[in-house]
Each structure stands twice: as structure tokens, then as C-alpha cells.
Amino acid sequence: METVTKVLNISAAVGGYGAFRVVWGLIILGGGLKDQTAPDIKQGIGEIAGGALIVLAAVIILSIKFQ
């Protein structure tokens, strides 16, 4: 059961990293929209999507019920 606890702790940390990536993507996207630069807009959207997938994976792992 100790291994399960470690996995859940790591999953929570990974979820925090994903949330950071989403926020960073929003910052990049905002700068790209302000300056009207397509590469920054594209990078910001990619960061947001990637961060959201990381958060989703962490939530799915945390929702697994172990008996």
C-alpha cells in the first residue's frame, strides 16, 4: 500500500505542474494576442492544451480506487 501512496503523491505534483503549464500558456497567449504574433498565439494554445492534458491525466490517476 506504500507504493500506492507514493504514486498518488506524485500524481498530485504532476497535476500542479500541469496547472502551471496552463497558466504559462495563458501568459504566452495573452502576449501573442496583444502583439498579434501568430507563433506566440500558436505556442500559447499548445501550452494550454498540453497542460490541460497533464492535469486530466493526474485527475484520472487520482480518481482510481484501490482496495
mmCIF file of the N, C-alpha and C atoms, coordinates in Angstrom:
data_MODEL
# 
_entry.id   MODEL 
# 
loop_
_atom_site.group_PDB 
_atom_site.id 
_atom_site.type_symbol 
_atom_site.label_atom_id 
_atom_site.label_alt_id 
_atom_site.label_comp_id 
_atom_site.label_asym_id 
_atom_site.label_entity_id 
_atom_site.label_seq_id 
_atom_site.pdbx_PDB_ins_code 
_atom_site.Cartn_x 
_atom_site.Cartn_y 
_atom_site.Cartn_z 
_atom_site.occupancy 
_atom_site.B_iso_or_equiv 
_atom_site.pdbx_formal_charge 
_atom_site.auth_seq_id 
_atom_site.auth_comp_id 
_atom_site.auth_asym_id 
_atom_site.auth_atom_id 
_atom_site.pdbx_PDB_model_num 
ATOM 1   N N  . MET A 1 1  ? 0.818  -1.188 0.000   1.00 0.00 ? 1  MET A N  1 
ATOM 2   C CA . MET A 1 1  ? 0.000  0.000  0.000   1.00 0.00 ? 1  MET A CA 1 
ATOM 3   C C  . MET A 1 1  ? 0.868  1.260  0.000   1.00 0.00 ? 1  MET A C  1 
ATOM 4   N N  . GLU A 1 2  ? 2.108  1.101  0.423   1.00 0.00 ? 2  GLU A N  1 
ATOM 5   C CA . GLU A 1 2  ? 3.020  2.236  0.458   1.00 0.00 ? 2  GLU A CA 1 
ATOM 6   C C  . GLU A 1 2  ? 3.320  2.761  -0.947  1.00 0.00 ? 2  GLU A C  1 
ATOM 7   N N  . THR A 1 3  ? 3.419  1.852  -1.906  1.00 0.00 ? 3  THR A N  1 
ATOM 8   C CA . THR A 1 3  ? 3.676  2.243  -3.294  1.00 0.00 ? 3  THR A CA 1 
ATOM 9   C C  . THR A 1 3  ? 2.507  3.042  -3.849  1.00 0.00 ? 3  THR A C  1 
ATOM 10  N N  . VAL A 1 4  ? 1.296  2.648  -3.500  1.00 0.00 ? 4  VAL A N  1 
ATOM 11  C CA . VAL A 1 4  ? 0.100  3.364  -3.965  1.00 0.00 ? 4  VAL A CA 1 
ATOM 12  C C  . VAL A 1 4  ? 0.111  4.794  -3.441  1.00 0.00 ? 4  VAL A C  1 
ATOM 13  N N  . THR A 1 5  ? 0.486  4.968  -2.192  1.00 0.00 ? 5  THR A N  1 
ATOM 14  C CA . THR A 1 5  ? 0.552  6.309  -1.611  1.00 0.00 ? 5  THR A CA 1 
ATOM 15  C C  . THR A 1 5  ? 1.579  7.168  -2.330  1.00 0.00 ? 5  THR A C  1 
ATOM 16  N N  . LYS A 1 6  ? 2.708  6.584  -2.687  1.00 0.00 ? 6  LYS A N  1 
ATOM 17  C CA . LYS A 1 6  ? 3.741  7.324  -3.416  1.00 0.00 ? 6  LYS A CA 1 
ATOM 18  C C  . LYS A 1 6  ? 3.245  7.744  -4.793  1.00 0.00 ? 6  LYS A C  1 
ATOM 19  N N  . VAL A 1 7  ? 2.550  6.841  -5.469  1.00 0.00 ? 7  VAL A N  1 
ATOM 20  C CA . VAL A 1 7  ? 2.018  7.150  -6.803  1.00 0.00 ? 7  VAL A CA 1 
ATOM 21  C C  . VAL A 1 7  ? 1.003  8.286  -6.717  1.00 0.00 ? 7  VAL A C  1 
ATOM 22  N N  . LEU A 1 8  ? 0.148  8.259  -5.713  1.00 0.00 ? 8  LEU A N  1 
ATOM 23  C CA . LEU A 1 8  ? -0.853 9.316  -5.560  1.00 0.00 ? 8  LEU A CA 1 
ATOM 24  C C  . LEU A 1 8  ? -0.198 10.657 -5.244  1.00 0.00 ? 8  LEU A C  1 
ATOM 25  N N  . ASN A 1 9  ? 0.864  10.652 -4.450  1.00 0.00 ? 9  ASN A N  1 
ATOM 26  C CA . ASN A 1 9  ? 1.578  11.895 -4.153  1.00 0.00 ? 9  ASN A CA 1 
ATOM 27  C C  . ASN A 1 9  ? 2.243  12.458 -5.406  1.00 0.00 ? 9  ASN A C  1 
ATOM 28  N N  . ILE A 1 10 ? 2.834  11.579 -6.207  1.00 0.00 ? 10 ILE A N  1 
ATOM 29  C CA . ILE A 1 10 ? 3.461  12.022 -7.453  1.00 0.00 ? 10 ILE A CA 1 
ATOM 30  C C  . ILE A 1 10 ? 2.411  12.558 -8.415  1.00 0.00 ? 10 ILE A C  1 
ATOM 31  N N  . SER A 1 11 ? 1.251  11.912 -8.467  1.00 0.00 ? 11 SER A N  1 
ATOM 32  C CA . SER A 1 11 ? 0.176  12.362 -9.355  1.00 0.00 ? 11 SER A CA 1 
ATOM 33  C C  . SER A 1 11 ? -0.301 13.763 -8.974  1.00 0.00 ? 11 SER A C  1 
ATOM 34  N N  . ALA A 1 12 ? -0.377 14.042 -7.697  1.00 0.00 ? 12 ALA A N  1 
ATOM 35  C CA . ALA A 1 12 ? -0.777 15.374 -7.252  1.00 0.00 ? 12 ALA A CA 1 
ATOM 36  C C  . ALA A 1 12 ? 0.250  16.416 -7.681  1.00 0.00 ? 12 ALA A C  1 
ATOM 37  N N  . ALA A 1 13 ? 1.524  16.078 -7.582  1.00 0.00 ? 13 ALA A N  1 
ATOM 38  C CA . ALA A 1 13 ? 2.576  17.007 -8.005  1.00 0.00 ? 13 ALA A CA 1 
ATOM 39  C C  . ALA A 1 13 ? 2.536  17.223 -9.514  1.00 0.00 ? 13 ALA A C  1 
ATOM 40  N N  . VAL A 1 14 ? 2.279  16.166 -10.258 1.00 0.00 ? 14 VAL A N  1 
ATOM 41  C CA . VAL A 1 14 ? 2.180  16.283 -11.715 1.00 0.00 ? 14 VAL A CA 1 
ATOM 42  C C  . VAL A 1 14 ? 0.996  17.161 -12.093 1.00 0.00 ? 14 VAL A C  1 
ATOM 43  N N  . GLY A 1 15 ? -0.100 17.047 -11.368 1.00 0.00 ? 15 GLY A N  1 
ATOM 44  C CA . GLY A 1 15 ? -1.256 17.909 -11.617 1.00 0.00 ? 15 GLY A CA 1 
ATOM 45  C C  . GLY A 1 15 ? -0.930 19.379 -11.386 1.00 0.00 ? 15 GLY A C  1 
ATOM 46  N N  . GLY A 1 16 ? -0.132 19.655 -10.367 1.00 0.00 ? 16 GLY A N  1 
ATOM 47  C CA . GLY A 1 16 ? 0.301  21.034 -10.120 1.00 0.00 ? 16 GLY A CA 1 
ATOM 48  C C  . GLY A 1 16 ? 1.172  21.560 -11.244 1.00 0.00 ? 16 GLY A C  1 
ATOM 49  N N  . TYR A 1 17 ? 2.038  20.697 -11.769 1.00 0.00 ? 17 TYR A N  1 
ATOM 50  C CA . TYR A 1 17 ? 2.873  21.090 -12.906 1.00 0.00 ? 17 TYR A CA 1 
ATOM 51  C C  . TYR A 1 17 ? 2.016  21.385 -14.128 1.00 0.00 ? 17 TYR A C  1 
ATOM 52  N N  . GLY A 1 18 ? 0.991  20.577 -14.355 1.00 0.00 ? 18 GLY A N  1 
ATOM 53  C CA . GLY A 1 18 ? 0.087  20.811 -15.477 1.00 0.00 ? 18 GLY A CA 1 
ATOM 54  C C  . GLY A 1 18 ? -0.655 22.135 -15.337 1.00 0.00 ? 18 GLY A C  1 
ATOM 55  N N  . ALA A 1 19 ? -1.065 22.455 -14.122 1.00 0.00 ? 19 ALA A N  1 
ATOM 56  C CA . ALA A 1 19 ? -1.743 23.731 -13.889 1.00 0.00 ? 19 ALA A CA 1 
ATOM 57  C C  . ALA A 1 19 ? -0.798 24.897 -14.164 1.00 0.00 ? 19 ALA A C  1 
ATOM 58  N N  . PHE A 1 20 ? 0.472  24.743 -13.778 1.00 0.00 ? 20 PHE A N  1 
ATOM 59  C CA . PHE A 1 20 ? 1.460  25.783 -14.084 1.00 0.00 ? 20 PHE A CA 1 
ATOM 60  C C  . PHE A 1 20 ? 1.597  25.971 -15.584 1.00 0.00 ? 20 PHE A C  1 
ATOM 61  N N  . ARG A 1 21 ? 1.613  24.865 -16.343 1.00 0.00 ? 21 ARG A N  1 
ATOM 62  C CA . ARG A 1 21 ? 1.734  24.952 -17.805 1.00 0.00 ? 21 ARG A CA 1 
ATOM 63  C C  . ARG A 1 21 ? 0.537  25.671 -18.412 1.00 0.00 ? 21 ARG A C  1 
ATOM 64  N N  . VAL A 1 22 ? -0.661 25.445 -17.862 1.00 0.00 ? 22 VAL A N  1 
ATOM 65  C CA . VAL A 1 22 ? -1.851 26.131 -18.359 1.00 0.00 ? 22 VAL A CA 1 
ATOM 66  C C  . VAL A 1 22 ? -1.722 27.629 -18.128 1.00 0.00 ? 22 VAL A C  1 
ATOM 67  N N  . VAL A 1 23 ? -1.313 28.015 -16.932 1.00 0.00 ? 23 VAL A N  1 
ATOM 68  C CA . VAL A 1 23 ? -1.163 29.443 -16.617 1.00 0.00 ? 23 VAL A CA 1 
ATOM 69  C C  . VAL A 1 23 ? -0.083 30.069 -17.501 1.00 0.00 ? 23 VAL A C  1 
ATOM 70  N N  . TRP A 1 24 ? 1.029  29.373 -17.688 1.00 0.00 ? 24 TRP A N  1 
ATOM 71  C CA . TRP A 1 24 ? 2.103  29.893 -18.538 1.00 0.00 ? 24 TRP A CA 1 
ATOM 72  C C  . TRP A 1 24 ? 1.606  30.049 -19.979 1.00 0.00 ? 24 TRP A C  1 
ATOM 73  N N  . GLY A 1 25 ? 0.815  29.095 -20.443 1.00 0.00 ? 25 GLY A N  1 
ATOM 74  C CA . GLY A 1 25 ? 0.237  29.186 -21.781 1.00 0.00 ? 25 GLY A CA 1 
ATOM 75  C C  . GLY A 1 25 ? -0.687 30.387 -21.926 1.00 0.00 ? 25 GLY A C  1 
ATOM 76  N N  . LEU A 1 26 ? -1.442 30.679 -20.884 1.00 0.00 ? 26 LEU A N  1 
ATOM 77  C CA . LEU A 1 26 ? -2.310 31.861 -20.919 1.00 0.00 ? 26 LEU A CA 1 
ATOM 78  C C  . LEU A 1 26 ? -1.498 33.147 -21.017 1.00 0.00 ? 26 LEU A C  1 
ATOM 79  N N  . ILE A 1 27 ? -0.374 33.187 -20.321 1.00 0.00 ? 27 ILE A N  1 
ATOM 80  C CA . ILE A 1 27 ? 0.502  34.365 -20.384 1.00 0.00 ? 27 ILE A CA 1 
ATOM 81  C C  . ILE A 1 27 ? 1.066  34.530 -21.791 1.00 0.00 ? 27 ILE A C  1 
ATOM 82  N N  . ILE A 1 28 ? 1.544  33.432 -22.371 1.00 0.00 ? 28 ILE A N  1 
ATOM 83  C CA . ILE A 1 28 ? 2.094  33.489 -23.726 1.00 0.00 ? 28 ILE A CA 1 
ATOM 84  C C  . ILE A 1 28 ? 1.007  33.875 -24.728 1.00 0.00 ? 28 ILE A C  1 
ATOM 85  N N  . LEU A 1 29 ? -0.175 33.276 -24.582 1.00 0.00 ? 29 LEU A N  1 
ATOM 86  C CA . LEU A 1 29 ? -1.289 33.584 -25.481 1.00 0.00 ? 29 LEU A CA 1 
ATOM 87  C C  . LEU A 1 29 ? -1.689 35.052 -25.380 1.00 0.00 ? 29 LEU A C  1 
ATOM 88  N N  . GLY A 1 30 ? -1.753 35.568 -24.170 1.00 0.00 ? 30 GLY A N  1 
ATOM 89  C CA . GLY A 1 30 ? -2.097 36.981 -23.988 1.00 0.00 ? 30 GLY A CA 1 
ATOM 90  C C  . GLY A 1 30 ? -1.095 37.908 -24.648 1.00 0.00 ? 30 GLY A C  1 
ATOM 91  N N  . GLY A 1 31 ? 0.187  37.602 -24.495 1.00 0.00 ? 31 GLY A N  1 
ATOM 92  C CA . GLY A 1 31 ? 1.222  38.409 -25.149 1.00 0.00 ? 31 GLY A CA 1 
ATOM 93  C C  . GLY A 1 31 ? 1.141  38.317 -26.656 1.00 0.00 ? 31 GLY A C  1 
ATOM 94  N N  . GLY A 1 32 ? 0.845  37.124 -27.159 1.00 0.00 ? 32 GLY A N  1 
ATOM 95  C CA . GLY A 1 32 ? 0.716  36.945 -28.601 1.00 0.00 ? 32 GLY A CA 1 
ATOM 96  C C  . GLY A 1 32 ? -0.473 37.683 -29.172 1.00 0.00 ? 32 GLY A C  1 
ATOM 97  N N  . LEU A 1 33 ? -1.573 37.682 -28.437 1.00 0.00 ? 33 LEU A N  1 
ATOM 98  C CA . LEU A 1 33 ? -2.755 38.405 -28.908 1.00 0.00 ? 33 LEU A CA 1 
ATOM 99  C C  . LEU A 1 33 ? -2.523 39.918 -28.865 1.00 0.00 ? 33 LEU A C  1 
ATOM 100 N N  . LYS A 1 34 ? -1.813 40.372 -27.845 1.00 0.00 ? 34 LYS A N  1 
ATOM 101 C CA . LYS A 1 34 ? -1.529 41.802 -27.732 1.00 0.00 ? 34 LYS A CA 1 
ATOM 102 C C  . LYS A 1 34 ? -0.657 42.274 -28.881 1.00 0.00 ? 34 LYS A C  1 
ATOM 103 N N  . ASP A 1 35 ? 0.388  41.499 -29.189 1.00 0.00 ? 35 ASP A N  1 
ATOM 104 C CA . ASP A 1 35 ? 1.327  41.877 -30.250 1.00 0.00 ? 35 ASP A CA 1 
ATOM 105 C C  . ASP A 1 35 ? 0.901  41.384 -31.626 1.00 0.00 ? 35 ASP A C  1 
ATOM 106 N N  . GLN A 1 36 ? -0.140 40.567 -31.667 1.00 0.00 ? 36 GLN A N  1 
ATOM 107 C CA . GLN A 1 36 ? -0.651 39.965 -32.904 1.00 0.00 ? 36 GLN A CA 1 
ATOM 108 C C  . GLN A 1 36 ? 0.440  39.175 -33.634 1.00 0.00 ? 36 GLN A C  1 
ATOM 109 N N  . THR A 1 37 ? 1.103  38.301 -32.884 1.00 0.00 ? 37 THR A N  1 
ATOM 110 C CA . THR A 1 37 ? 2.124  37.431 -33.472 1.00 0.00 ? 37 THR A CA 1 
ATOM 111 C C  . THR A 1 37 ? 1.594  35.995 -33.469 1.00 0.00 ? 37 THR A C  1 
ATOM 112 N N  . ALA A 1 38 ? 1.465  35.444 -34.657 1.00 0.00 ? 38 ALA A N  1 
ATOM 113 C CA . ALA A 1 38 ? 0.887  34.108 -34.805 1.00 0.00 ? 38 ALA A CA 1 
ATOM 114 C C  . ALA A 1 38 ? 1.692  33.017 -34.101 1.00 0.00 ? 38 ALA A C  1 
ATOM 115 N N  . PRO A 1 39 ? 3.044  33.026 -34.162 1.00 0.00 ? 39 PRO A N  1 
ATOM 116 C CA . PRO A 1 39 ? 3.781  31.951 -33.474 1.00 0.00 ? 39 PRO A CA 1 
ATOM 117 C C  . PRO A 1 39 ? 3.538  31.937 -31.962 1.00 0.00 ? 39 PRO A C  1 
ATOM 118 N N  . ASP A 1 40 ? 3.438  33.104 -31.341 1.00 0.00 ? 40 ASP A N  1 
ATOM 119 C CA . ASP A 1 40 ? 3.179  33.148 -29.903 1.00 0.00 ? 40 ASP A CA 1 
ATOM 120 C C  . ASP A 1 40 ? 1.767  32.664 -29.586 1.00 0.00 ? 40 ASP A C  1 
ATOM 121 N N  . ILE A 1 41 ? 0.816  33.017 -30.423 1.00 0.00 ? 41 ILE A N  1 
ATOM 122 C CA . ILE A 1 41 ? -0.559 32.563 -30.219 1.00 0.00 ? 41 ILE A CA 1 
ATOM 123 C C  . ILE A 1 41 ? -0.610 31.041 -30.322 1.00 0.00 ? 41 ILE A C  1 
ATOM 124 N N  . LYS A 1 42 ? 0.058  30.501 -31.336 1.00 0.00 ? 42 LYS A N  1 
ATOM 125 C CA . LYS A 1 42 ? 0.077  29.053 -31.532 1.00 0.00 ? 42 LYS A CA 1 
ATOM 126 C C  . LYS A 1 42 ? 0.781  28.359 -30.363 1.00 0.00 ? 42 LYS A C  1 
ATOM 127 N N  . GLN A 1 43 ? 1.884  28.910 -29.904 1.00 0.00 ? 43 GLN A N  1 
ATOM 128 C CA . GLN A 1 43 ? 2.607  28.319 -28.783 1.00 0.00 ? 43 GLN A CA 1 
ATOM 129 C C  . GLN A 1 43 ? 1.772  28.383 -27.505 1.00 0.00 ? 43 GLN A C  1 
ATOM 130 N N  . GLY A 1 44 ? 1.090  29.499 -27.286 1.00 0.00 ? 44 GLY A N  1 
ATOM 131 C CA . GLY A 1 44 ? 0.252  29.634 -26.098 1.00 0.00 ? 44 GLY A CA 1 
ATOM 132 C C  . GLY A 1 44 ? -0.878 28.617 -26.079 1.00 0.00 ? 44 GLY A C  1 
ATOM 133 N N  . ILE A 1 45 ? -1.512 28.420 -27.229 1.00 0.00 ? 45 ILE A N  1 
ATOM 134 C CA . ILE A 1 45 ? -2.595 27.434 -27.309 1.00 0.00 ? 45 ILE A CA 1 
ATOM 135 C C  . ILE A 1 45 ? -2.041 26.030 -27.076 1.00 0.00 ? 45 ILE A C  1 
ATOM 136 N N  . GLY A 1 46 ? -0.867 25.761 -27.621 1.00 0.00 ? 46 GLY A N  1 
ATOM 137 C CA . GLY A 1 46 ? -0.241 24.451 -27.400 1.00 0.00 ? 46 GLY A CA 1 
ATOM 138 C C  . GLY A 1 46 ? 0.101  24.210 -25.936 1.00 0.00 ? 46 GLY A C  1 
ATOM 139 N N  . GLU A 1 47 ? 0.615  25.231 -25.272 1.00 0.00 ? 47 GLU A N  1 
ATOM 140 C CA . GLU A 1 47 ? 0.937  25.110 -23.844 1.00 0.00 ? 47 GLU A CA 1 
ATOM 141 C C  . GLU A 1 47 ? -0.327 24.849 -23.028 1.00 0.00 ? 47 GLU A C  1 
ATOM 142 N N  . ILE A 1 48 ? -1.400 25.566 -23.340 1.00 0.00 ? 48 ILE A N  1 
ATOM 143 C CA . ILE A 1 48 ? -2.657 25.383 -22.612 1.00 0.00 ? 48 ILE A CA 1 
ATOM 144 C C  . ILE A 1 48 ? -3.181 23.967 -22.818 1.00 0.00 ? 48 ILE A C  1 
ATOM 145 N N  . ALA A 1 49 ? -3.169 23.498 -24.072 1.00 0.00 ? 49 ALA A N  1 
ATOM 146 C CA . ALA A 1 49 ? -3.671 22.150 -24.362 1.00 0.00 ? 49 ALA A CA 1 
ATOM 147 C C  . ALA A 1 49 ? -2.805 21.087 -23.688 1.00 0.00 ? 49 ALA A C  1 
ATOM 148 N N  . GLY A 1 50 ? -1.500 21.246 -23.749 1.00 0.00 ? 50 GLY A N  1 
ATOM 149 C CA . GLY A 1 50 ? -0.605 20.286 -23.112 1.00 0.00 ? 50 GLY A CA 1 
ATOM 150 C C  . GLY A 1 50 ? -0.780 20.251 -21.597 1.00 0.00 ? 50 GLY A C  1 
ATOM 151 N N  . GLY A 1 51 ? -0.878 21.428 -21.000 1.00 0.00 ? 51 GLY A N  1 
ATOM 152 C CA . GLY A 1 51 ? -1.093 21.489 -19.553 1.00 0.00 ? 51 GLY A CA 1 
ATOM 153 C C  . GLY A 1 51 ? -2.414 20.879 -19.144 1.00 0.00 ? 51 GLY A C  1 
ATOM 154 N N  . ALA A 1 52 ? -3.446 21.113 -19.951 1.00 0.00 ? 52 ALA A N  1 
ATOM 155 C CA . ALA A 1 52 ? -4.758 20.539 -19.646 1.00 0.00 ? 52 ALA A CA 1 
ATOM 156 C C  . ALA A 1 52 ? -4.720 19.012 -19.725 1.00 0.00 ? 52 ALA A C  1 
ATOM 157 N N  . LEU A 1 53 ? -3.982 18.473 -20.691 1.00 0.00 ? 53 LEU A N  1 
ATOM 158 C CA . LEU A 1 53 ? -3.855 17.013 -20.783 1.00 0.00 ? 53 LEU A CA 1 
ATOM 159 C C  . LEU A 1 53 ? -3.114 16.445 -19.583 1.00 0.00 ? 53 LEU A C  1 
ATOM 160 N N  . ILE A 1 54 ? -2.091 17.148 -19.112 1.00 0.00 ? 54 ILE A N  1 
ATOM 161 C CA . ILE A 1 54 ? -1.346 16.695 -17.937 1.00 0.00 ? 54 ILE A CA 1 
ATOM 162 C C  . ILE A 1 54 ? -2.248 16.698 -16.703 1.00 0.00 ? 54 ILE A C  1 
ATOM 163 N N  . VAL A 1 55 ? -3.032 17.767 -16.544 1.00 0.00 ? 55 VAL A N  1 
ATOM 164 C CA . VAL A 1 55 ? -3.957 17.845 -15.412 1.00 0.00 ? 55 VAL A CA 1 
ATOM 165 C C  . VAL A 1 55 ? -4.998 16.729 -15.509 1.00 0.00 ? 55 VAL A C  1 
ATOM 166 N N  . LEU A 1 56 ? -5.509 16.492 -16.706 1.00 0.00 ? 56 LEU A N  1 
ATOM 167 C CA . LEU A 1 56 ? -6.501 15.432 -16.908 1.00 0.00 ? 56 LEU A CA 1 
ATOM 168 C C  . LEU A 1 56 ? -5.928 14.071 -16.525 1.00 0.00 ? 56 LEU A C  1 
ATOM 169 N N  . ALA A 1 57 ? -4.707 13.793 -16.939 1.00 0.00 ? 57 ALA A N  1 
ATOM 170 C CA . ALA A 1 57 ? -4.080 12.520 -16.595 1.00 0.00 ? 57 ALA A CA 1 
ATOM 171 C C  . ALA A 1 57 ? -3.914 12.377 -15.085 1.00 0.00 ? 57 ALA A C  1 
ATOM 172 N N  . ALA A 1 58 ? -3.521 13.451 -14.420 1.00 0.00 ? 58 ALA A N  1 
ATOM 173 C CA . ALA A 1 58 ? -3.361 13.403 -12.964 1.00 0.00 ? 58 ALA A CA 1 
ATOM 174 C C  . ALA A 1 58 ? -4.702 13.164 -12.275 1.00 0.00 ? 58 ALA A C  1 
ATOM 175 N N  . VAL A 1 59 ? -5.753 13.803 -12.767 1.00 0.00 ? 59 VAL A N  1 
ATOM 176 C CA . VAL A 1 59 ? -7.082 13.621 -12.176 1.00 0.00 ? 59 VAL A CA 1 
ATOM 177 C C  . VAL A 1 59 ? -7.559 12.185 -12.371 1.00 0.00 ? 59 VAL A C  1 
ATOM 178 N N  . ILE A 1 60 ? -7.315 11.631 -13.541 1.00 0.00 ? 60 ILE A N  1 
ATOM 179 C CA . ILE A 1 60 ? -7.728 10.244 -13.795 1.00 0.00 ? 60 ILE A CA 1 
ATOM 180 C C  . ILE A 1 60 ? -6.976 9.286  -12.874 1.00 0.00 ? 60 ILE A C  1 
ATOM 181 N N  . ILE A 1 61 ? -5.682 9.496  -12.696 1.00 0.00 ? 61 ILE A N  1 
ATOM 182 C CA . ILE A 1 61 ? -4.909 8.624  -11.817 1.00 0.00 ? 61 ILE A CA 1 
ATOM 183 C C  . ILE A 1 61 ? -5.386 8.769  -10.369 1.00 0.00 ? 61 ILE A C  1 
ATOM 184 N N  . LEU A 1 62 ? -5.678 10.002 -9.951  1.00 0.00 ? 62 LEU A N  1 
ATOM 185 C CA . LEU A 1 62 ? -6.140 10.210 -8.577  1.00 0.00 ? 62 LEU A CA 1 
ATOM 186 C C  . LEU A 1 62 ? -7.541 9.660  -8.339  1.00 0.00 ? 62 LEU A C  1 
ATOM 187 N N  . SER A 1 63 ? -8.325 9.495  -9.405  1.00 0.00 ? 63 SER A N  1 
ATOM 188 C CA . SER A 1 63 ? -9.701 9.003  -9.230  1.00 0.00 ? 63 SER A CA 1 
ATOM 189 C C  . SER A 1 63 ? -9.778 7.473  -9.186  1.00 0.00 ? 63 SER A C  1 
ATOM 190 N N  . ILE A 1 64 ? -8.663 6.786  -9.436  1.00 0.00 ? 64 ILE A N  1 
ATOM 191 C CA . ILE A 1 64 ? -8.664 5.325  -9.377  1.00 0.00 ? 64 ILE A CA 1 
ATOM 192 C C  . ILE A 1 64 ? -8.814 4.889  -7.916  1.00 0.00 ? 64 ILE A C  1 
ATOM 193 N N  . LYS A 1 65 ? -9.742 3.991  -7.681  1.00 0.00 ? 65 LYS A N  1 
ATOM 194 C CA . LYS A 1 65 ? -9.983 3.493  -6.327  1.00 0.00 ? 65 LYS A CA 1 
ATOM 195 C C  . LYS A 1 65 ? -9.259 2.173  -6.123  1.00 0.00 ? 65 LYS A C  1 
ATOM 196 N N  . PHE A 1 66 ? -8.364 2.150  -5.147  1.00 0.00 ? 66 PHE A N  1 
ATOM 197 C CA . PHE A 1 66 ? -7.630 0.945  -4.814  1.00 0.00 ? 66 PHE A CA 1 
ATOM 198 C C  . PHE A 1 66 ? -8.278 0.297  -3.602  1.00 0.00 ? 66 PHE A C  1 
ATOM 199 N N  . GLN A 1 67 ? -8.331 -1.020 -3.624  1.00 0.00 ? 67 GLN A N  1 
ATOM 200 C CA . GLN A 1 67 ? -8.956 -1.724 -2.480  1.00 0.00 ? 67 GLN A CA 1 
ATOM 201 C C  . GLN A 1 67 ? -7.935 -2.474 -1.692  1.00 0.00 ? 67 GLN A C  1 
# 
